[in-house]
Amino acid sequence: MPALTIVTPCFNGAPHLDALFESLRAQTLADFEHIVVDDGSTDASASVIERHLARDPRIRLIRQANAGVARARTVGYRAAAASPYIYFLDVDDLLDPDMLRIMVDYLDRHPAVGLAYCAYTCIDAEGRALPDLVFPRYVKTRFGVRELPSDEPQTPLLSVYCWAPVMESVSVLRRSVYDRTEGWDESIGQGGEGVDLFIQMAFLSEVHFVNQRLYRYRRHPGQASHELERLGRQDLRVQVKWRDRRGLPPAFRALIDDAQAFRAGRLRLYLSLAAAARYLRRAEVRHAGRCLLDSLKVASRIVRRDSPWPAETAS
């Protein structure tokens, strides 16, 4: 039985597959199996995978008609060995050589942790470094908001719900905890299904941040604006799912309600004021005024204790 199962969904990933397999062969932890699910690719992905499969017995190929990344992950996982850890790796990104060893070792030494995730570096299509994306981990203080420092590993459910930088490909999961979740929710859509899963993991176990840059996240031209729009839609679907969810254990229900109230109230006020300050420093008065107006509306709602849940519905 391998120490780790890696599952990679692949749809038209041929341009990146060679680099991906090379980064895995360079890992200082070699005790893994790698299940690649070809999700109905129309390019040369399958032939590239088969070429590497002939060289590396740890690789297995599963082919299916196109059904989306969530289904591909589920299919790959169901075919996995009973390894203690599971890692869902995207096809177009790269690992530093020590990533798997460091992450597995961390989980071995912290049995209460069900999910460990690391920092990452952004790269472009050719592998050149890009400016890093910054996603703080927010928590409540007695009267306000605090951003967790990078040397504080524990990431509570509240932070996961409020955009902590927990992504599929930087996260190694403890199988015994993952098996207690509902898995990947195909109805949410790519970008939101990970947050949905990680919320469940954070309720069932501790989630820890490993403050080392062990992963290289590839960002493609024109990706940013499209990605923000898509992630916004998926984020709303996650919110609506958990708002409308019935039958949750009372402790889970309380955590979800608290996270939503914090995000729609205190955190939104904090972010609106911070944005207003940035605009004022750049003398962009109109934008600053809009942020200040939003902060006043949020503050008024907090005082009135209105419902924090979004009025929108997911389409």
Short mmCIF file of the C-alpha atoms (twelve columns), coordinates in Angstrom:
data_MODEL
# 
_entry.id   MODEL 
# 
loop_
_atom_site.group_PDB 
_atom_site.id 
_atom_site.type_symbol 
_atom_site.label_atom_id 
_atom_site.label_alt_id 
_atom_site.label_comp_id 
_atom_site.label_asym_id 
_atom_site.label_seq_id 
_atom_site.Cartn_x 
_atom_site.Cartn_y 
_atom_site.Cartn_z 
_atom_site.pdbx_PDB_model_num 
ATOM 1   C CA . MET A 1   0.000   0.000  0.000   1 
ATOM 2   C CA . PRO A 2   1.499   3.394  -0.980  1 
ATOM 3   C CA . ALA A 3   1.770   6.217  1.540   1 
ATOM 4   C CA . LEU A 4   -0.073  8.600  -0.766  1 
ATOM 5   C CA . THR A 5   -2.556  8.468  -3.636  1 
ATOM 6   C CA . ILE A 6   -2.417  11.293 -6.177  1 
ATOM 7   C CA . VAL A 7   -5.492  11.855 -8.357  1 
ATOM 8   C CA . THR A 8   -5.178  14.136 -11.390 1 
ATOM 9   C CA . PRO A 9   -8.180  15.051 -13.542 1 
ATOM 10  C CA . CYS A 10  -7.062  15.818 -17.086 1 
ATOM 11  C CA . PHE A 11  -8.982  17.550 -19.843 1 
ATOM 12  C CA . ASN A 12  -6.846  18.592 -22.832 1 
ATOM 13  C CA . GLY A 13  -3.777  18.872 -20.651 1 
ATOM 14  C CA . ALA A 14  -1.229  17.551 -23.170 1 
ATOM 15  C CA . PRO A 15  0.942   20.728 -23.203 1 
ATOM 16  C CA . HIS A 16  1.609   20.434 -19.461 1 
ATOM 17  C CA . LEU A 17  1.717   16.701 -18.813 1 
ATOM 18  C CA . ASP A 18  5.429   16.143 -19.427 1 
ATOM 19  C CA . ALA A 19  6.370   18.851 -16.915 1 
ATOM 20  C CA . LEU A 20  3.868   17.485 -14.392 1 
ATOM 21  C CA . PHE A 21  5.225   13.928 -14.566 1 
ATOM 22  C CA . GLU A 22  8.798   15.188 -14.374 1 
ATOM 23  C CA . SER A 23  8.024   17.161 -11.220 1 
ATOM 24  C CA . LEU A 24  6.532   14.013 -9.667  1 
ATOM 25  C CA . ARG A 25  9.497   11.848 -10.640 1 
ATOM 26  C CA . ALA A 26  11.739  14.405 -8.921  1 
ATOM 27  C CA . GLN A 27  9.908   14.050 -5.592  1 
ATOM 28  C CA . THR A 28  11.974  13.017 -2.579  1 
ATOM 29  C CA . LEU A 29  8.998   10.936 -1.446  1 
ATOM 30  C CA . ALA A 30  8.635   8.134  -3.978  1 
ATOM 31  C CA . ASP A 31  6.018   5.989  -2.207  1 
ATOM 32  C CA . PHE A 32  2.894   7.052  -4.087  1 
ATOM 33  C CA . GLU A 33  0.484   5.949  -6.773  1 
ATOM 34  C CA . HIS A 34  -0.708  8.396  -9.406  1 
ATOM 35  C CA . ILE A 35  -4.160  7.958  -10.935 1 
ATOM 36  C CA . VAL A 36  -4.786  10.178 -13.948 1 
ATOM 37  C CA . VAL A 37  -8.380  10.463 -15.152 1 
ATOM 38  C CA . ASP A 38  -8.607  11.513 -18.788 1 
ATOM 39  C CA . ASP A 39  -11.906 13.391 -18.771 1 
ATOM 40  C CA . GLY A 40  -12.780 13.039 -22.442 1 
ATOM 41  C CA . SER A 41  -9.766  14.931 -23.789 1 
ATOM 42  C CA . THR A 42  -9.782  15.724 -27.494 1 
ATOM 43  C CA . ASP A 43  -6.037  16.411 -27.698 1 
ATOM 44  C CA . ALA A 44  -3.078  14.047 -27.273 1 
ATOM 45  C CA . SER A 45  -3.422  13.770 -23.481 1 
ATOM 46  C CA . ALA A 46  -4.089  10.025 -23.416 1 
ATOM 47  C CA . SER A 47  -1.090  9.166  -25.594 1 
ATOM 48  C CA . VAL A 48  1.209   11.373 -23.478 1 
ATOM 49  C CA . ILE A 49  -0.058  9.695  -20.300 1 
ATOM 50  C CA . GLU A 50  0.427   6.231  -21.824 1 
ATOM 51  C CA . ARG A 51  4.008   7.095  -22.764 1 
ATOM 52  C CA . HIS A 52  4.792   8.022  -19.150 1 
ATOM 53  C CA . LEU A 53  2.814   5.055  -17.833 1 
ATOM 54  C CA . ALA A 54  5.175   2.734  -19.716 1 
ATOM 55  C CA . ARG A 55  8.116   4.295  -17.856 1 
ATOM 56  C CA . ASP A 56  6.584   4.550  -14.373 1 
ATOM 57  C CA . PRO A 57  4.485   1.723  -12.858 1 
ATOM 58  C CA . ARG A 58  3.081   4.106  -10.234 1 
ATOM 59  C CA . ILE A 59  0.910   5.765  -12.897 1 
ATOM 60  C CA . ARG A 60  -2.557  4.475  -13.796 1 
ATOM 61  C CA . LEU A 61  -4.810  5.836  -16.509 1 
ATOM 62  C CA . ILE A 62  -8.603  5.916  -16.380 1 
ATOM 63  C CA . ARG A 63  -10.509 7.207  -19.394 1 
ATOM 64  C CA . GLN A 64  -14.071 8.539  -19.257 1 
ATOM 65  C CA . ALA A 65  -16.410 10.673 -21.314 1 
ATOM 66  C CA . ASN A 66  -16.207 14.324 -20.375 1 
ATOM 67  C CA . ALA A 67  -18.050 14.804 -17.073 1 
ATOM 68  C CA . GLY A 68  -16.163 17.603 -15.340 1 
ATOM 69  C CA . VAL A 69  -13.354 17.881 -12.838 1 
ATOM 70  C CA . ALA A 70  -15.397 16.939 -9.749  1 
ATOM 71  C CA . ARG A 71  -16.591 13.667 -11.318 1 
ATOM 72  C CA . ALA A 72  -13.056 12.894 -12.519 1 
ATOM 73  C CA . ARG A 73  -11.687 13.335 -8.986  1 
ATOM 74  C CA . THR A 74  -14.366 11.065 -7.560  1 
ATOM 75  C CA . VAL A 75  -13.772 8.377  -10.172 1 
ATOM 76  C CA . GLY A 76  -10.028 8.498  -9.566  1 
ATOM 77  C CA . TYR A 77  -10.433 8.269  -5.824  1 
ATOM 78  C CA . ARG A 78  -12.738 5.256  -6.047  1 
ATOM 79  C CA . ALA A 79  -10.028 3.419  -7.970  1 
ATOM 80  C CA . ALA A 80  -7.340  4.251  -5.408  1 
ATOM 81  C CA . ALA A 81  -5.510  1.960  -3.044  1 
ATOM 82  C CA . ALA A 82  -6.199  2.278  0.684   1 
ATOM 83  C CA . SER A 83  -3.365  4.768  1.230   1 
ATOM 84  C CA . PRO A 84  -3.586  6.956  4.360   1 
ATOM 85  C CA . TYR A 85  -3.349  10.227 2.423   1 
ATOM 86  C CA . ILE A 86  -4.957  11.568 -0.741  1 
ATOM 87  C CA . TYR A 87  -3.809  14.428 -2.949  1 
ATOM 88  C CA . PHE A 88  -5.903  15.952 -5.766  1 
ATOM 89  C CA . LEU A 89  -3.380  17.472 -8.173  1 
ATOM 90  C CA . ASP A 90  -4.241  19.676 -11.152 1 
ATOM 91  C CA . VAL A 91  -2.701  18.872 -14.501 1 
ATOM 92  C CA . ASP A 92  -1.048  22.204 -15.351 1 
ATOM 93  C CA . ASP A 93  0.829   23.015 -12.133 1 
ATOM 94  C CA . LEU A 94  4.175   21.925 -10.675 1 
ATOM 95  C CA . LEU A 95  5.516   20.659 -7.356  1 
ATOM 96  C CA . ASP A 96  8.802   21.510 -5.715  1 
ATOM 97  C CA . PRO A 97  10.869  18.340 -5.126  1 
ATOM 98  C CA . ASP A 98  10.261  18.156 -1.370  1 
ATOM 99  C CA . MET A 99  6.545   18.933 -1.389  1 
ATOM 100 C CA . LEU A 100 5.110   15.457 -0.937  1 
ATOM 101 C CA . ARG A 101 7.671   14.443 1.686   1 
ATOM 102 C CA . ILE A 102 7.131   17.595 3.750   1 
ATOM 103 C CA . MET A 103 3.330   17.436 3.596   1 
ATOM 104 C CA . VAL A 104 3.086   13.713 4.393   1 
ATOM 105 C CA . ASP A 105 5.598   14.112 7.217   1 
ATOM 106 C CA . TYR A 106 3.544   16.980 8.643   1 
ATOM 107 C CA . LEU A 107 0.378   14.889 8.679   1 
ATOM 108 C CA . ASP A 108 2.264   11.961 10.224  1 
ATOM 109 C CA . ARG A 109 3.412   14.229 13.065  1 
ATOM 110 C CA . HIS A 110 0.001   15.890 13.586  1 
ATOM 111 C CA . PRO A 111 -2.653  13.144 13.807  1 
ATOM 112 C CA . ALA A 112 -5.434  15.624 14.663  1 
ATOM 113 C CA . VAL A 113 -4.941  17.385 11.297  1 
ATOM 114 C CA . GLY A 114 -7.179  16.147 8.504   1 
ATOM 115 C CA . LEU A 115 -5.977  18.594 5.866   1 
ATOM 116 C CA . ALA A 116 -2.601  20.311 5.489   1 
ATOM 117 C CA . TYR A 117 -2.008  22.937 2.818   1 
ATOM 118 C CA . CYS A 118 1.099   24.862 1.812   1 
ATOM 119 C CA . ALA A 119 2.032   28.238 0.363   1 
ATOM 120 C CA . TYR A 120 2.594   28.535 -3.369  1 
ATOM 121 C CA . THR A 121 4.310   30.615 -6.032  1 
ATOM 122 C CA . CYS A 122 2.480   31.846 -9.133  1 
ATOM 123 C CA . ILE A 123 4.012   31.143 -12.546 1 
ATOM 124 C CA . ASP A 124 3.023   31.996 -16.110 1 
ATOM 125 C CA . ALA A 125 2.419   29.633 -19.016 1 
ATOM 126 C CA . GLU A 126 6.188   29.286 -19.557 1 
ATOM 127 C CA . GLY A 127 6.953   28.683 -15.873 1 
ATOM 128 C CA . ARG A 128 8.275   32.173 -15.080 1 
ATOM 129 C CA . ALA A 129 7.514   33.649 -11.660 1 
ATOM 130 C CA . LEU A 130 4.570   36.062 -11.358 1 
ATOM 131 C CA . PRO A 131 3.568   38.381 -8.505  1 
ATOM 132 C CA . ASP A 132 2.066   36.369 -5.694  1 
ATOM 133 C CA . LEU A 133 -1.629  36.400 -4.891  1 
ATOM 134 C CA . VAL A 134 -2.399  37.358 -1.300  1 
ATOM 135 C CA . PHE A 135 -5.352  35.777 0.504   1 
ATOM 136 C CA . PRO A 136 -5.296  36.528 4.243   1 
ATOM 137 C CA . ARG A 137 -6.808  34.163 6.777   1 
ATOM 138 C CA . TYR A 138 -9.405  36.118 8.743   1 
ATOM 139 C CA . VAL A 139 -10.577 35.384 12.276  1 
ATOM 140 C CA . LYS A 140 -12.657 37.269 14.815  1 
ATOM 141 C CA . THR A 141 -11.311 39.254 17.714  1 
ATOM 142 C CA . ARG A 142 -13.523 40.431 20.548  1 
ATOM 143 C CA . PHE A 143 -14.654 43.510 18.624  1 
ATOM 144 C CA . GLY A 144 -13.078 43.259 15.200  1 
ATOM 145 C CA . VAL A 145 -11.094 41.236 12.673  1 
ATOM 146 C CA . ARG A 146 -7.587  39.788 12.759  1 
ATOM 147 C CA . GLU A 147 -5.446  38.353 9.974   1 
ATOM 148 C CA . LEU A 148 -3.634  35.208 11.066  1 
ATOM 149 C CA . PRO A 149 0.163   35.438 10.794  1 
ATOM 150 C CA . SER A 150 1.907   32.991 8.506   1 
ATOM 151 C CA . ASP A 151 3.555   31.159 11.419  1 
ATOM 152 C CA . GLU A 152 0.185   30.280 12.975  1 
ATOM 153 C CA . PRO A 153 -0.797  26.973 11.319  1 
ATOM 154 C CA . GLN A 154 -4.333  26.304 12.529  1 
ATOM 155 C CA . THR A 155 -6.985  27.526 10.101  1 
ATOM 156 C CA . PRO A 156 -10.486 27.399 11.620  1 
ATOM 157 C CA . LEU A 157 -13.669 26.747 9.688   1 
ATOM 158 C CA . LEU A 158 -14.441 30.480 9.889   1 
ATOM 159 C CA . SER A 159 -11.274 31.260 7.897   1 
ATOM 160 C CA . VAL A 160 -11.945 28.496 5.368   1 
ATOM 161 C CA . TYR A 161 -15.405 29.935 4.779   1 
ATOM 162 C CA . CYS A 162 -13.921 33.424 4.355   1 
ATOM 163 C CA . TRP A 163 -11.490 32.817 1.490   1 
ATOM 164 C CA . ALA A 164 -8.485  31.273 3.233   1 
ATOM 165 C CA . PRO A 165 -6.017  30.178 0.498   1 
ATOM 166 C CA . VAL A 166 -6.895  26.482 0.700   1 
ATOM 167 C CA . MET A 167 -6.818  25.125 -2.864  1 
ATOM 168 C CA . GLU A 168 -7.124  21.562 -4.063  1 
ATOM 169 C CA . SER A 169 -3.598  21.233 -5.417  1 
ATOM 170 C CA . VAL A 170 -1.833  22.651 -2.350  1 
ATOM 171 C CA . SER A 171 -3.746  20.394 0.051   1 
ATOM 172 C CA . VAL A 172 -2.991  16.858 1.212   1 
ATOM 173 C CA . LEU A 173 -5.943  15.151 2.889   1 
ATOM 174 C CA . ARG A 174 -6.109  12.443 5.508   1 
ATOM 175 C CA . ARG A 175 -8.113  9.655  3.949   1 
ATOM 176 C CA . SER A 176 -9.969  8.704  7.156   1 
ATOM 177 C CA . VAL A 177 -11.354 12.247 7.385   1 
ATOM 178 C CA . TYR A 178 -12.085 12.643 3.679   1 
ATOM 179 C CA . ASP A 179 -14.110 9.414  3.770   1 
ATOM 180 C CA . ARG A 180 -16.455 11.016 6.315   1 
ATOM 181 C CA . THR A 181 -17.304 13.915 3.996   1 
ATOM 182 C CA . GLU A 182 -19.766 13.949 1.114   1 
ATOM 183 C CA . GLY A 183 -16.900 14.310 -1.359  1 
ATOM 184 C CA . TRP A 184 -16.938 16.613 -4.365  1 
ATOM 185 C CA . ASP A 185 -20.277 18.321 -5.012  1 
ATOM 186 C CA . GLU A 186 -20.675 18.399 -8.795  1 
ATOM 187 C CA . SER A 187 -23.622 20.807 -8.598  1 
ATOM 188 C CA . ILE A 188 -21.511 23.724 -7.343  1 
ATOM 189 C CA . GLY A 189 -19.087 23.974 -10.237 1 
ATOM 190 C CA . GLN A 190 -15.334 24.234 -10.563 1 
ATOM 191 C CA . GLY A 191 -13.870 26.669 -8.069  1 
ATOM 192 C CA . GLY A 192 -16.548 26.235 -5.416  1 
ATOM 193 C CA . GLU A 193 -16.534 22.481 -4.921  1 
ATOM 194 C CA . GLY A 194 -13.148 22.665 -3.195  1 
ATOM 195 C CA . VAL A 195 -14.329 25.238 -0.652  1 
ATOM 196 C CA . ASP A 196 -17.418 23.123 -0.021  1 
ATOM 197 C CA . LEU A 197 -15.264 20.060 0.684   1 
ATOM 198 C CA . PHE A 198 -12.804 21.974 2.851   1 
ATOM 199 C CA . ILE A 199 -15.630 23.372 4.990   1 
ATOM 200 C CA . GLN A 200 -16.614 19.786 5.752   1 
ATOM 201 C CA . MET A 201 -13.001 18.836 6.487   1 
ATOM 202 C CA . ALA A 202 -12.632 21.813 8.845   1 
ATOM 203 C CA . PHE A 203 -15.656 20.679 10.855  1 
ATOM 204 C CA . LEU A 204 -14.400 17.105 11.150  1 
ATOM 205 C CA . SER A 205 -10.718 17.819 11.914  1 
ATOM 206 C CA . GLU A 206 -8.062  20.489 12.202  1 
ATOM 207 C CA . VAL A 207 -6.887  22.270 9.056   1 
ATOM 208 C CA . HIS A 208 -3.285  23.505 9.132   1 
ATOM 209 C CA . PHE A 209 -1.217  25.843 6.987   1 
ATOM 210 C CA . VAL A 210 2.374   24.776 6.262   1 
ATOM 211 C CA . ASN A 211 4.298   27.999 5.726   1 
ATOM 212 C CA . GLN A 212 6.573   26.829 2.919   1 
ATOM 213 C CA . ARG A 213 6.302   27.569 -0.803  1 
ATOM 214 C CA . LEU A 214 6.132   24.043 -2.163  1 
ATOM 215 C CA . TYR A 215 3.835   24.434 -5.165  1 
ATOM 216 C CA . ARG A 216 3.878   26.447 -8.384  1 
ATOM 217 C CA . TYR A 217 0.432   27.580 -9.508  1 
ATOM 218 C CA . ARG A 218 0.212   28.314 -13.224 1 
ATOM 219 C CA . ARG A 219 -1.826  31.357 -14.249 1 
ATOM 220 C CA . HIS A 220 -2.698  31.754 -17.931 1 
ATOM 221 C CA . PRO A 221 -3.168  34.950 -19.977 1 
ATOM 222 C CA . GLY A 222 -6.627  36.421 -19.548 1 
ATOM 223 C CA . GLN A 223 -7.382  34.129 -16.658 1 
ATOM 224 C CA . ALA A 224 -7.748  36.681 -13.857 1 
ATOM 225 C CA . SER A 225 -10.965 38.523 -14.746 1 
ATOM 226 C CA . HIS A 226 -12.714 35.385 -15.982 1 
ATOM 227 C CA . GLU A 227 -11.593 33.529 -12.866 1 
ATOM 228 C CA . LEU A 228 -12.892 36.232 -10.523 1 
ATOM 229 C CA . GLU A 229 -16.313 36.189 -12.181 1 
ATOM 230 C CA . ARG A 230 -16.500 32.408 -12.118 1 
ATOM 231 C CA . LEU A 231 -15.299 32.117 -8.541  1 
ATOM 232 C CA . GLY A 232 -17.838 34.724 -7.478  1 
ATOM 233 C CA . ARG A 233 -20.654 32.610 -8.918  1 
ATOM 234 C CA . GLN A 234 -19.355 29.430 -7.302  1 
ATOM 235 C CA . ASP A 235 -18.823 31.224 -3.990  1 
ATOM 236 C CA . LEU A 236 -22.470 32.275 -3.984  1 
ATOM 237 C CA . ARG A 237 -23.546 28.697 -4.661  1 
ATOM 238 C CA . VAL A 238 -21.522 27.517 -1.654  1 
ATOM 239 C CA . GLN A 239 -23.169 30.156 0.544   1 
ATOM 240 C CA . VAL A 240 -26.661 29.267 -0.625  1 
ATOM 241 C CA . LYS A 241 -26.019 25.546 -0.184  1 
ATOM 242 C CA . TRP A 242 -25.002 25.938 3.446   1 
ATOM 243 C CA . ARG A 243 -27.678 28.541 4.163   1 
ATOM 244 C CA . ASP A 244 -30.394 26.182 2.984   1 
ATOM 245 C CA . ARG A 245 -28.885 22.979 4.350   1 
ATOM 246 C CA . ARG A 246 -31.134 21.064 6.723   1 
ATOM 247 C CA . GLY A 247 -30.263 18.329 9.187   1 
ATOM 248 C CA . LEU A 248 -26.772 19.537 10.071  1 
ATOM 249 C CA . PRO A 249 -25.442 18.641 13.526  1 
ATOM 250 C CA . PRO A 250 -26.169 21.608 15.828  1 
ATOM 251 C CA . ALA A 251 -22.459 22.352 16.298  1 
ATOM 252 C CA . PHE A 252 -21.920 22.462 12.530  1 
ATOM 253 C CA . ARG A 253 -25.009 24.637 12.025  1 
ATOM 254 C CA . ALA A 254 -23.734 27.095 14.635  1 
ATOM 255 C CA . LEU A 255 -20.305 27.340 12.981  1 
ATOM 256 C CA . ILE A 256 -21.812 27.928 9.536   1 
ATOM 257 C CA . ASP A 257 -24.204 30.590 10.833  1 
ATOM 258 C CA . ASP A 258 -21.394 32.320 12.689  1 
ATOM 259 C CA . ALA A 259 -19.126 32.261 9.619   1 
ATOM 260 C CA . GLN A 260 -21.810 33.705 7.373   1 
ATOM 261 C CA . ALA A 261 -22.716 36.430 9.871   1 
ATOM 262 C CA . PHE A 262 -19.045 37.329 10.279  1 
ATOM 263 C CA . ARG A 263 -18.441 37.455 6.538   1 
ATOM 264 C CA . ALA A 264 -21.518 39.512 5.695   1 
ATOM 265 C CA . GLY A 265 -21.094 41.820 8.665   1 
ATOM 266 C CA . ARG A 266 -17.873 42.444 10.517  1 
ATOM 267 C CA . LEU A 267 -15.518 41.214 7.772   1 
ATOM 268 C CA . ARG A 268 -17.301 43.140 5.014   1 
ATOM 269 C CA . LEU A 269 -17.082 46.292 7.140   1 
ATOM 270 C CA . TYR A 270 -13.369 45.683 7.695   1 
ATOM 271 C CA . LEU A 271 -12.704 45.134 3.983   1 
ATOM 272 C CA . SER A 272 -14.796 48.133 2.898   1 
ATOM 273 C CA . LEU A 273 -12.911 50.463 5.225   1 
ATOM 274 C CA . ALA A 274 -9.563  49.045 4.111   1 
ATOM 275 C CA . ALA A 275 -10.521 49.554 0.450   1 
ATOM 276 C CA . ALA A 276 -11.649 53.128 1.170   1 
ATOM 277 C CA . ALA A 277 -8.289  53.864 2.779   1 
ATOM 278 C CA . ARG A 278 -6.407  52.496 -0.250  1 
ATOM 279 C CA . TYR A 279 -8.461  54.619 -2.643  1 
ATOM 280 C CA . LEU A 280 -7.938  57.745 -0.543  1 
ATOM 281 C CA . ARG A 281 -4.159  57.211 -0.584  1 
ATOM 282 C CA . ARG A 282 -4.385  57.188 -4.395  1 
ATOM 283 C CA . ALA A 283 -6.700  60.238 -4.377  1 
ATOM 284 C CA . GLU A 284 -9.501  58.198 -5.983  1 
ATOM 285 C CA . VAL A 285 -12.221 59.950 -4.045  1 
ATOM 286 C CA . ARG A 286 -15.230 58.566 -5.923  1 
ATOM 287 C CA . HIS A 287 -14.243 54.951 -5.301  1 
ATOM 288 C CA . ALA A 288 -13.389 55.746 -1.696  1 
ATOM 289 C CA . GLY A 289 -16.816 57.293 -1.227  1 
ATOM 290 C CA . ARG A 290 -18.546 54.174 -2.538  1 
ATOM 291 C CA . CYS A 291 -16.598 51.999 -0.118  1 
ATOM 292 C CA . LEU A 292 -17.413 54.296 2.783   1 
ATOM 293 C CA . LEU A 293 -21.086 54.247 1.842   1 
ATOM 294 C CA . ASP A 294 -21.016 50.444 1.781   1 
ATOM 295 C CA . SER A 295 -19.335 50.385 5.189   1 
ATOM 296 C CA . LEU A 296 -22.071 52.613 6.620   1 
ATOM 297 C CA . LYS A 297 -24.776 50.278 5.265   1 
ATOM 298 C CA . VAL A 298 -23.032 47.246 6.751   1 
ATOM 299 C CA . ALA A 299 -22.515 48.972 10.100  1 
ATOM 300 C CA . SER A 300 -26.208 49.894 10.192  1 
ATOM 301 C CA . ARG A 301 -27.195 46.289 9.502   1 
ATOM 302 C CA . ILE A 302 -24.889 45.038 12.241  1 
ATOM 303 C CA . VAL A 303 -26.436 47.449 14.734  1 
ATOM 304 C CA . ARG A 304 -29.966 46.400 13.722  1 
ATOM 305 C CA . ARG A 305 -28.885 42.728 13.792  1 
ATOM 306 C CA . ASP A 306 -30.523 42.095 10.407  1 
ATOM 307 C CA . SER A 307 -30.144 38.718 8.755   1 
ATOM 308 C CA . PRO A 308 -26.641 38.398 7.271   1 
ATOM 309 C CA . TRP A 309 -27.643 35.923 4.586   1 
ATOM 310 C CA . PRO A 310 -27.377 37.096 0.966   1 
ATOM 311 C CA . ALA A 311 -30.649 37.931 -0.726  1 
ATOM 312 C CA . GLU A 312 -29.400 36.460 -4.018  1 
ATOM 313 C CA . THR A 313 -30.027 32.905 -5.071  1 
ATOM 314 C CA . ALA A 314 -27.606 30.735 -6.961  1 
ATOM 315 C CA . SER A 315 -28.568 30.040 -10.544 1 
# 
